[in-house]
Amino acid sequence: MKVIDRSPIKLWFEDESFLPIMEAIIEATKVEIPSCYMLYQFATNAKNIDGDVAEVGTYKGGSAKLLSLIFNDGKKDIHLFDTFQGMPAVDKSIDYFQQGSFSDTSLVAVKEYLSEFSNVNYHPGFFPQTAIPVNSRKFCFVHIDVDILQSARDCCEFFFPRLSIGGIMIFDDYGYRKCPGAKKAVDEYFQNENVMPIYLPTGQCVIIKNN
């Protein structure tokens, strides 16, 4: 009897368009390879949607470089939001991480790492105060990697109303047990918007604005 292998194809190890991107960023990101492949696919699908690109939680710039390599035709501005000094204050009743976690980065280092890209804009400091300069912008794609309750809630409240129809938001840490605040923030916000978060086996979740 012929035995059929039902395990899924790990395309992130076979996609010849993605592999050079992953090789370029792997030393500068904590986002795992399958998750980066999800980012790659969704971002590529957002290229023809109206609006800018944003990332909240840039850390050392690895996933930002992935986005910069995808949106490299100069047609869209990319906005990076981070303290570039570690996490802001956390809610100790739910958040696992501590204030100052992920502080082994800097704005200078990230700017140098992404220096080849002229369409990248930096917004250092505490989000959403740092988002005031883009208040009137629309967004086609937003990557959110913030890990904690209040930051995830702030991202939902700021970006979803500014998301273009067909636009995509990806929350990196929605399904991680160390990030229960992120899931709580997303579930609560989008329940009120009658939008169902799409959970991926990578632990990410995707929001697509349909109307």
C-alpha positions as CSV (number, residue, x, y, z in Angstrom):
1,M,0.0,0.0,0.0
2,K,1.3,3.4,-0.9
3,V,1.8,5.7,2.1
4,I,1.1,9.3,1.5
5,D,3.1,11.9,3.4
6,R,0.6,14.4,4.7
7,S,3.1,16.7,6.3
8,P,2.9,20.2,4.8
9,I,5.5,21.5,2.5
10,K,7.8,23.9,4.3
11,L,7.9,26.5,1.5
12,W,10.0,28.9,3.6
13,F,12.9,26.6,2.9
14,E,12.2,26.3,-0.8
15,D,10.9,29.7,-2.0
16,E,13.8,31.2,-4.0
17,S,12.4,34.7,-3.7
18,F,12.1,34.5,0.1
19,L,15.4,32.8,1.0
20,P,17.7,35.7,0.1
21,I,15.5,38.0,2.2
22,M,15.7,35.7,5.2
23,E,19.4,35.3,4.8
24,A,19.7,39.1,4.9
25,I,17.7,39.6,8.1
26,I,18.2,36.4,10.2
27,E,20.9,38.0,12.5
28,A,18.7,41.0,13.3
29,T,15.4,39.5,14.2
30,K,13.8,37.3,16.9
31,V,10.9,36.5,14.5
32,E,11.1,32.9,13.5
33,I,11.5,31.8,9.9
34,P,8.0,30.5,9.3
35,S,6.6,33.8,10.8
36,C,8.9,35.8,8.5
37,Y,7.5,33.8,5.6
38,M,3.9,34.7,6.6
39,L,5.0,38.4,6.8
40,Y,6.6,38.1,3.4
41,Q,3.5,36.6,1.8
42,F,1.0,39.0,3.3
43,A,3.2,42.1,2.7
44,T,3.7,41.1,-1.0
45,N,-0.1,40.8,-1.3
46,A,-0.5,44.3,0.1
47,K,1.8,46.0,-2.5
48,N,-1.1,47.1,-4.7
49,I,-3.3,48.4,-1.9
50,D,-3.4,52.1,-1.2
51,G,-1.5,53.4,1.8
52,D,1.8,53.4,3.7
53,V,3.5,50.6,5.6
54,A,4.1,50.6,9.3
55,E,5.8,48.5,11.9
56,V,5.5,48.9,15.7
57,G,8.2,47.0,17.6
58,T,11.2,47.2,15.3
59,Y,13.9,46.0,17.8
60,K,17.1,45.5,15.7
61,G,15.4,46.1,12.4
62,G,15.3,42.5,10.9
63,S,11.6,42.4,10.1
64,A,11.8,46.1,9.0
65,K,14.4,45.1,6.5
66,L,12.2,42.3,5.2
67,L,9.4,44.9,4.6
68,S,11.9,47.4,3.1
69,L,13.0,44.7,0.6
70,I,9.4,44.0,-0.4
71,F,8.3,47.6,-0.7
72,N,11.5,48.7,-2.4
73,D,10.1,50.4,-5.4
74,G,9.8,53.8,-3.6
75,K,6.1,54.0,-4.0
76,K,5.2,53.6,-0.3
77,D,6.6,55.2,2.8
78,I,7.6,52.8,5.6
79,H,7.1,54.0,9.2
80,L,9.0,52.4,12.1
81,F,7.8,52.9,15.6
82,D,9.9,51.9,18.6
83,T,11.5,53.3,21.7
84,F,14.7,51.9,20.4
85,Q,15.6,51.6,24.1
86,G,13.5,48.7,25.3
87,M,9.9,48.1,26.3
88,P,7.7,50.8,27.9
89,A,5.9,50.4,31.2
90,V,4.0,47.1,31.4
91,D,0.9,45.8,33.2
92,K,2.4,43.4,35.8
93,S,-1.0,41.7,36.3
94,I,-0.9,40.2,32.7
95,D,2.4,41.0,30.9
96,Y,5.3,38.6,31.1
97,F,8.0,41.0,29.9
98,Q,9.5,43.8,32.0
99,Q,10.0,47.5,31.3
100,G,13.3,47.8,29.5
101,S,13.2,44.3,27.9
102,F,14.8,44.2,24.5
103,S,17.0,47.2,25.2
104,D,20.0,45.8,23.3
105,T,19.3,48.0,20.3
106,S,19.5,51.7,19.4
107,L,18.1,54.1,16.8
108,V,21.6,54.7,15.5
109,A,22.2,51.0,15.0
110,V,18.9,50.4,13.2
111,K,19.3,53.5,11.0
112,E,22.7,52.2,9.9
113,Y,21.3,48.7,9.3
114,L,18.6,50.1,7.0
115,S,20.7,52.9,5.5
116,E,20.2,51.6,1.9
117,F,16.5,52.4,2.0
118,S,15.4,55.9,1.4
119,N,11.7,55.4,2.0
120,V,12.1,54.4,5.7
121,N,10.9,56.9,8.4
122,Y,11.8,56.6,12.1
123,H,9.5,57.5,14.9
124,P,11.5,56.9,18.2
125,G,9.7,57.2,21.5
126,F,6.5,56.0,23.0
127,F,3.7,55.0,20.7
128,P,1.0,56.3,20.1
129,Q,2.4,59.8,20.9
130,T,5.0,59.2,18.2
131,A,2.2,58.6,15.6
132,I,1.0,62.2,15.6
133,P,3.0,62.9,12.4
134,V,1.1,60.2,10.5
135,N,-2.4,61.0,11.9
136,S,-3.8,61.7,8.4
137,R,-2.1,58.7,6.6
138,K,-3.8,55.6,5.4
139,F,-2.0,52.2,5.7
140,C,-2.0,49.1,3.5
141,F,0.1,46.9,5.8
142,V,1.0,47.1,9.5
143,H,3.2,44.7,11.4
144,I,2.8,44.8,15.2
145,D,5.3,43.1,17.5
146,V,4.8,44.7,20.9
147,D,4.2,41.7,23.3
148,I,2.3,43.7,25.9
149,L,-1.4,44.6,26.6
150,Q,-1.4,48.4,26.4
151,S,0.9,48.7,23.4
152,A,-1.2,46.1,21.4
153,R,-4.4,48.0,22.4
154,D,-2.9,51.3,21.3
155,C,-1.9,49.8,17.9
156,C,-5.5,48.5,17.3
157,E,-7.0,51.8,18.2
158,F,-4.7,53.8,16.0
159,F,-4.2,51.7,12.9
160,F,-7.4,49.9,12.2
161,P,-9.4,53.1,11.6
162,R,-6.6,54.2,9.2
163,L,-6.3,50.8,7.4
164,S,-7.3,50.9,3.7
165,I,-10.0,48.5,2.5
166,G,-8.2,45.3,1.8
167,G,-5.4,46.4,4.2
168,I,-3.7,43.9,6.5
169,M,-2.5,44.0,10.1
170,I,-0.3,41.2,11.5
171,F,0.2,40.7,15.2
172,D,3.4,38.7,15.7
173,D,2.8,37.7,19.3
174,Y,-0.9,37.0,19.5
175,G,-0.6,33.2,20.2
176,Y,2.4,33.2,22.4
177,R,1.9,32.2,26.0
178,K,4.4,34.8,27.1
179,C,2.3,37.5,25.5
180,P,-1.3,37.0,26.9
181,G,-1.8,40.8,26.9
182,A,-1.4,41.0,23.2
183,K,-4.2,38.4,22.6
184,K,-6.5,40.1,25.1
185,A,-6.1,43.5,23.5
186,V,-6.7,42.1,20.0
187,D,-9.7,40.0,20.9
188,E,-11.4,42.8,22.9
189,Y,-10.9,45.5,20.2
190,F,-12.0,43.4,17.2
191,Q,-15.0,41.9,19.0
192,N,-16.3,45.5,19.1
193,E,-15.5,45.9,15.4
194,N,-17.2,42.6,14.5
195,V,-14.0,41.4,12.9
196,M,-12.6,37.9,13.6
197,P,-8.8,37.7,14.0
198,I,-7.4,35.0,11.8
199,Y,-5.1,32.8,13.9
200,L,-2.0,31.2,12.1
201,P,-0.2,28.1,13.4
202,T,2.9,30.4,13.7
203,G,1.3,32.2,16.6
204,Q,0.6,35.3,14.5
205,C,-2.8,36.6,13.9
206,V,-4.0,38.5,10.8
207,I,-6.7,41.2,10.5
208,I,-8.0,42.1,7.0
209,K,-10.2,45.1,6.6
210,N,-13.1,44.2,4.3
211,N,-15.2,47.4,4.5
